[in-house]
Amino acid sequence: MLQRIQTIWLFLAALCAFASLKLPIYTGTDTALQNIRVEGTITVPIMMATIAIGVIALINIFLYSNRMLQFRLCLLAIFLEVGLLFLYIKYINQMADGTYALTSVLQAGVLFFLFAAVKGIRKDEKLIRESNRLR
C-alpha cells in the first residue's frame, strides 16, 4: 500500500482538500461592503463537495487491491473538484472587489494530485496486465 506512488498523491490531495476548509481562497468585499473570506465552509454545497473530495481521496488509499474501483473513484473526485471550482468561481463573481489568496493554489493542487494518482493507477494496471501475460 505505502510503496505505491498513488498513495502519496491521494494523501496529498486529501490534505489539500481538508486544508482548504479553513484557509481562504479569496478575500474581498461583497455588494453590502462587508469583508468576506471565501473558504471551504462559506456555503453548504462548497463545504459538502470539499469534504467529499477529501474523504474519497482518503478512502481511495485503502482500495489498492481493486485498481479499477480506485480509478473510477479518482475520476469521480476529479469531476467533483471541477464542479467545486465552478461553485467557487460562481460565488466569487458575486463579490464586488477582492483578491485571490496564495492558498487558492490548494485547489489546483488537489486537481494535480488526483491526476497524478490516476496516472499511477493506470501504470500499475498496465504492469499487472503485462505480468499476467508473461505467466
Phi, psi and omega per residue, in radians:
M1 nan -0.936 -3.069
L2 -1.362 -0.279 -3.134
Q3 -1.420 -0.117 3.139
R4 -1.594 2.384 -3.035
I5 -1.192 -0.521 -3.121
Q6 -1.188 -0.366 3.042
T7 -1.086 -0.754 3.123
I8 -1.163 -0.763 -3.134
W9 -1.095 -0.734 -3.141
L10 -1.171 -0.674 3.101
F11 -1.127 -0.752 3.116
L12 -1.146 -0.624 3.079
A13 -1.124 -0.763 3.110
A14 -1.131 -0.705 3.120
L15 -1.085 -0.785 3.105
C16 -1.131 -0.686 3.141
A17 -1.128 -0.793 -3.131
F18 -1.249 -0.536 3.091
A19 -1.189 -0.543 -3.133
S20 -1.268 -0.146 3.061
L21 -1.194 -0.565 -3.080
K22 -1.943 -0.380 -3.115
L23 -1.579 2.423 -3.060
P24 -1.282 2.525 3.050
I25 -1.669 -0.613 -3.036
Y26 -2.630 2.423 3.034
T27 -2.173 2.355 -3.113
G28 -3.029 -2.906 3.125
T29 -2.035 2.497 3.094
D30 -1.565 -2.993 -3.084
T31 -1.198 -0.348 3.087
A32 -1.599 0.199 3.107
L33 1.065 0.627 3.043
Q34 -1.781 2.431 3.094
N35 -1.300 2.247 -3.087
I36 -2.321 2.371 2.990
R37 -1.780 2.059 3.108
V38 -1.497 1.993 3.119
E39 -2.354 -3.091 -3.039
G40 -1.159 -0.193 -3.135
T41 -1.926 0.337 -3.049
I42 -1.245 -0.665 3.053
T43 -2.364 2.829 -3.111
V44 -1.144 -0.780 3.124
P45 -1.085 -0.676 3.116
I46 -1.154 -0.734 3.137
M47 -1.130 -0.760 -3.130
M48 -1.136 -0.722 3.131
A49 -1.155 -0.713 3.139
T50 -1.117 -0.790 3.127
I51 -1.141 -0.709 3.140
A52 -1.087 -0.722 3.123
I53 -1.113 -0.777 3.126
G54 -1.110 -0.738 -3.130
V55 -1.196 -0.721 3.115
I56 -1.067 -0.743 3.131
A57 -1.123 -0.721 3.129
L58 -1.181 -0.751 3.124
I59 -1.133 -0.633 -3.105
N60 -1.105 -0.443 3.115
I61 -1.069 -0.660 -3.046
F62 -1.559 0.042 3.099
L63 -1.714 0.586 -3.052
Y64 -1.132 -0.395 -3.122
S65 -1.442 -0.335 3.127
N66 -2.010 1.472 -3.027
R67 -1.175 -0.560 -3.130
M68 -1.206 -0.705 3.062
L69 -1.147 -0.697 3.101
Q70 -1.075 -0.723 3.113
F71 -1.104 -0.801 -3.131
R72 -1.136 -0.699 3.119
L73 -1.176 -0.594 3.060
C74 -1.133 -0.737 3.099
L75 -1.118 -0.677 3.074
L76 -1.080 -0.741 3.124
A77 -1.144 -0.629 3.094
I78 -1.130 -0.772 3.112
F79 -1.131 -0.666 3.071
L80 -1.122 -0.679 3.124
E81 -1.147 -0.693 3.084
V82 -1.119 -0.727 3.061
G83 -1.107 -0.670 3.104
L84 -1.123 -0.727 3.089
L85 -1.091 -0.672 3.071
F86 -1.078 -0.750 3.110
L87 -1.107 -0.720 3.095
Y88 -1.068 -0.814 -3.115
I89 -1.117 -0.711 3.113
K90 -1.086 -0.722 3.138
Y91 -1.236 -0.704 -3.109
I92 -1.198 -0.583 3.114
N93 -1.148 -0.330 3.086
Q94 -1.413 -0.174 -3.122
M95 -1.386 2.637 -3.140
A96 -1.395 -0.757 -3.072
D97 -2.739 2.697 3.088
G98 2.832 -3.104 -3.141
T99 -2.388 2.685 3.069
Y100 -1.332 2.463 3.098
A101 -1.488 2.789 3.121
L102 -1.099 -0.511 -3.117
T103 -1.348 0.016 3.041
S104 -1.183 -0.257 3.090
V105 -1.150 -0.350 3.133
L106 -1.038 -0.657 -3.138
Q107 -1.160 -0.701 3.063
A108 -1.168 -0.601 3.099
G109 -1.105 -0.700 3.109
V110 -1.048 -0.826 3.127
L111 -1.074 -0.786 3.137
F112 -1.057 -0.817 -3.098
F113 -1.162 -0.640 3.099
L114 -1.176 -0.715 3.081
F115 -1.130 -0.678 3.104
A116 -1.132 -0.656 3.099
A117 -1.150 -0.715 3.100
V118 -1.061 -0.740 3.114
K119 -1.084 -0.725 3.107
G120 -1.152 -0.676 3.119
I121 -1.145 -0.764 3.118
R122 -1.099 -0.661 3.122
K123 -1.140 -0.739 3.094
D124 -1.101 -0.763 -3.128
E125 -1.083 -0.716 3.113
K126 -1.127 -0.726 3.124
L127 -1.107 -0.725 3.122
I128 -1.144 -0.758 3.119
R129 -1.079 -0.724 3.132
E130 -1.180 -0.650 3.120
S131 -1.235 -0.566 3.078
N132 -1.207 -0.579 3.137
R133 -1.210 -0.553 -3.127
L134 -1.333 -0.278 -3.104
R135 -1.255 nan nan
